[in-house]
Amino acid sequence: MTVPPEVRMGNQIAQQFANLPPAEAAAAIARHIENFWEPRMRHTLEALVAAGDDSLEPLLVDAVGRLVAG
């Protein structure tokens, strides 16, 4: 099974911010994705979160929720 690049990259970003308190980490991840990812990649990631992809880091899922709500 091939891991989509959005999952791989998103999980790597989440791991980079994992040392922060969870709410702060999720906000930082959301800012990073909003600032540096192209819309198509964000939409793919949002769809993966909506589908309940269990390979996503919990901090990443929280961050995507913040992007969608924001």
C-alpha positions as a Markdown table, in Angstrom:
| # | Residue | x | y | z |
|---|---|---|---|---|
| 1 | Met | 0.0 | 0.0 | 0.0 |
| 2 | Thr | 1.3 | 3.4 | -1.0 |
| 3 | Val | 1.2 | 6.2 | 1.5 |
| 4 | Pro | -0.1 | 9.5 | 0.0 |
| 5 | Pro | 2.6 | 12.2 | 0.1 |
| 6 | Glu | 0.2 | 14.4 | 2.0 |
| 7 | Val | 0.1 | 11.8 | 4.8 |
| 8 | Arg | 3.8 | 11.3 | 4.9 |
| 9 | Met | 4.6 | 15.1 | 4.9 |
| 10 | Gly | 1.8 | 16.0 | 7.3 |
| 11 | Asn | 2.9 | 13.3 | 9.8 |
| 12 | Gln | 6.5 | 14.6 | 9.5 |
| 13 | Ile | 5.4 | 18.1 | 10.3 |
| 14 | Ala | 3.3 | 16.9 | 13.2 |
| 15 | Gln | 6.4 | 15.1 | 14.6 |
| 16 | Gln | 8.4 | 18.3 | 14.3 |
| 17 | Phe | 5.9 | 20.1 | 16.5 |
| 18 | Ala | 5.2 | 17.2 | 18.9 |
| 19 | Asn | 7.3 | 18.7 | 21.7 |
| 20 | Leu | 4.9 | 21.7 | 22.1 |
| 21 | Pro | 1.7 | 21.5 | 24.1 |
| 22 | Pro | -1.0 | 19.9 | 22.0 |
| 23 | Ala | -3.1 | 23.0 | 21.3 |
| 24 | Glu | 0.0 | 25.0 | 20.4 |
| 25 | Ala | 1.4 | 22.3 | 18.2 |
| 26 | Ala | -1.9 | 21.9 | 16.3 |
| 27 | Ala | -2.0 | 25.6 | 15.7 |
| 28 | Ala | 1.6 | 25.7 | 14.5 |
| 29 | Ile | 0.9 | 22.7 | 12.1 |
| 30 | Ala | -2.2 | 24.4 | 10.8 |
| 31 | Arg | -0.2 | 27.6 | 10.1 |
| 32 | His | 2.5 | 25.7 | 8.4 |
| 33 | Ile | 0.1 | 23.9 | 6.1 |
| 34 | Glu | -1.8 | 27.1 | 5.3 |
| 35 | Asn | 1.3 | 29.0 | 4.5 |
| 36 | Phe | 3.3 | 26.4 | 2.6 |
| 37 | Trp | 1.0 | 23.8 | 1.0 |
| 38 | Glu | -0.8 | 24.5 | -2.2 |
| 39 | Pro | -4.6 | 24.3 | -2.1 |
| 40 | Arg | -4.8 | 21.0 | -3.9 |
| 41 | Met | -2.6 | 19.3 | -1.3 |
| 42 | Arg | -4.7 | 20.9 | 1.5 |
| 43 | His | -7.9 | 19.6 | 0.0 |
| 44 | Thr | -6.4 | 16.1 | -0.3 |
| 45 | Leu | -5.4 | 16.1 | 3.3 |
| 46 | Glu | -8.8 | 17.4 | 4.4 |
| 47 | Ala | -10.4 | 14.6 | 2.5 |
| 48 | Leu | -8.2 | 12.0 | 4.1 |
| 49 | Val | -9.1 | 13.4 | 7.6 |
| 50 | Ala | -12.8 | 13.4 | 6.7 |
| 51 | Ala | -12.5 | 9.8 | 5.6 |
| 52 | Gly | -11.0 | 8.8 | 8.9 |
| 53 | Asp | -7.6 | 7.7 | 7.6 |
| 54 | Asp | -6.0 | 6.1 | 10.6 |
| 55 | Ser | -2.4 | 6.6 | 9.4 |
| 56 | Leu | -2.6 | 10.3 | 10.3 |
| 57 | Glu | -1.0 | 11.6 | 13.5 |
| 58 | Pro | -3.6 | 12.9 | 16.0 |
| 59 | Leu | -1.9 | 16.4 | 16.0 |
| 60 | Leu | -2.3 | 16.5 | 12.3 |
| 61 | Val | -6.0 | 15.6 | 12.4 |
| 62 | Asp | -6.5 | 18.4 | 15.0 |
| 63 | Ala | -4.6 | 20.9 | 12.8 |
| 64 | Val | -6.7 | 20.0 | 9.8 |
| 65 | Gly | -9.8 | 20.5 | 11.8 |
| 66 | Arg | -8.6 | 24.0 | 12.7 |
| 67 | Leu | -8.0 | 24.7 | 9.0 |
| 68 | Val | -11.4 | 23.6 | 8.0 |
| 69 | Ala | -13.1 | 25.6 | 10.9 |
| 70 | Gly | -10.9 | 28.6 | 10.3 |
